[in-house]
Amino acid sequence: MELWEDVESEYRERTPTSRERHEETRRHVPAGVASTYRAWDPYPIFVERAEGPYLHDVDGNRYIDFDMNNGAGMSGHAHPAITEAVTDQLGKGTLYTHPHDLLAEAARELKARWDPVDLVRFTNSGTESTMHAIRLARAYAGRDKLLKIEGAYHGAHDYVMISKAAEAGKLGHPKRPNKIVESEGIPEAVTETVEVAPWNDLDAVEAIMEEHVNEIGGLIVEPIVMNVGMTQPYDEFLHGLRELCDEYGIVYIFDEVKTGVKVAPGGAAEHYGVEPDLVTMAKSIGGNLPVGAFGGKEHIMRHIEDGAAHFGTYNGSPLVLRALVTQLRDVLTEQAYDHVDALGERLVSGYEEIMDDHGIVGHVEHVNSQGQVLFTDDVVRDYRDWLALIDEEFHENYWFAMLNRGVVPHPHHASQQWTISVQHEAEHVDEHLEAFKDVAPRLADEQPRRDESGRIESEPLAED
Ligand SMILES: Cc1ncc(COP(=O)(O)O)c(C=O)c1O
């Protein structure tokens, strides 16, 4: 993606040490990053330290951070209570490959937040959580197929790396999307065990369930598709899926890795009032430590005792569970939710006012601590709307321009959303908005050209 010349040169002037460190790291580590999503052009910033709402890079720049580790950091960086708990645990051992009391303690915290969760198993990441939940669903139902949603991301394992960010020309019929493998190395044969459905189209989902009756064991959905902006469910879609899963004997899995404990204390299940059979979790349950979990109804979860395998040397280590218990019990309190939700409203109304003042086409999608600006007036209802309505290159320039003003507005890439942490204050939101005010005139000048239906065309208006 091309950056505007001034935006790129300012970025390069502010971050020469990051550039050097990236070149050096690339000599040892592919793309110079630990997860390929973190590689961006011309090069990523290298972080020296992070504390509270701030990131500091190796060039001495300070950023107010609304990326928050891709949404894992609702407690903010280095929260004192979590640091204290983890430090104490360091002296007591970081890993016991034997059971210990923190297992039940941590499970109780998750059960208290999610009504449908009777039993919990712990993992080390969101990827592991979805992988094991999917295995359990297939095992319980005694069926091999998984149904997933076009455009949705559920981690990096093979069964879900299908039709996540497929190219516009390859999508196939909107009601019966093609199954596109998203990485070399994933056998095409995997697609024989996965079906793909569109988001927000209950009829299409039902037709696929009918065609594959008695074949589909699990349906996995991210209740707000947060890899496609924040694409919310419309018209009782999630409730409709619940009914369909009951009718067709399919295990209904909510992937709450991103929504969990952030859009509400009990995640999207609470926010939308829907009861899935299984819930997958990671990210903000763990106060920036690598912990995941999956849980759900007892009759399904008990199948782990006599059928579905779930193993892992590091599962449920006391170190990460101390962080989890502290995070859920002492950090993400009722007052903390009031605090971040109020800041969320402040940020959203600030963005809307600035866009209005400058005639910028756009709106904000948000649910409590999570939100993002979309430079379109239209609602994005599914992955195909995203492709048609969002100019990712324009958004990329907004993102870098904000970085140049000391704000990381959200994780890199137009499809991602901000996280407001408990360590953000009104002043940080106001600084975010001041940066956007600075950037707004330039964005107003460069807005993408759209046709009468609001869909983007390739040339920017500024070239008229
Ligand atoms: C909805 C969802 N599920 C699963 C994952 C995978 O989680 P992890 O990166 O911890 O493996 C992610 C990561 O962003 C995600 O957004």
The ligand as an SDF file (V2000), in Angstrom:
LIG
                    3D

 16 16  0  0  0  0  0  0  0  0999 V2000
  -11.5060  -13.7040   16.8660 C   0  0  0  0  0  0  0  0  0  0  0  0
  -10.1290  -14.2690   17.0340 C   0  0  0  0  0  0  0  0  0  0  0  0
   -9.9830  -15.5820   17.2790 N   0  0  0  0  0  0  0  0  0  0  0  0
   -8.7820  -16.1390   17.4600 C   0  0  0  0  0  0  0  0  0  0  0  0
   -7.6530  -15.3780   17.3830 C   0  0  0  0  0  0  0  0  0  0  0  0
   -6.3080  -16.0170   17.5820 C   0  0  0  0  0  0  0  0  0  0  0  0
   -5.7850  -15.6400   18.7910 O   0  0  0  0  0  0  0  0  0  0  0  0
   -4.2120  -15.7430   19.0680 P   0  0  0  0  0  0  0  0  0  0  0  0
   -3.5870  -14.6650   18.2470 O   0  0  0  0  0  0  0  0  0  0  0  0
   -4.0980  -15.5440   20.5350 O   0  0  0  0  0  0  0  0  0  0  0  0
   -3.7860  -17.1020   18.6360 O   0  0  0  0  0  0  0  0  0  0  0  0
   -7.7380  -14.0150   17.1470 C   0  0  0  0  0  0  0  0  0  0  0  0
   -6.5330  -13.1770   17.0610 C   0  0  0  0  0  0  0  0  0  0  0  0
   -6.5440  -12.0270   16.7300 O   0  0  0  0  0  0  0  0  0  0  0  0
   -9.0210  -13.4390   16.9440 C   0  0  0  0  0  0  0  0  0  0  0  0
   -9.1740  -12.1450   16.6910 O   0  0  0  0  0  0  0  0  0  0  0  0
  1  2  1  0
  2  3  1  0
  2 15  2  0
  3  4  2  0
  4  5  1  0
  5  6  1  0
  5 12  2  0
  6  7  1  0
  7  8  1  0
  8  9  2  0
  8 10  1  0
  8 11  1  0
 12 13  1  0
 12 15  1  0
 13 14  2  0
 15 16  1  0
M  END
$$$$
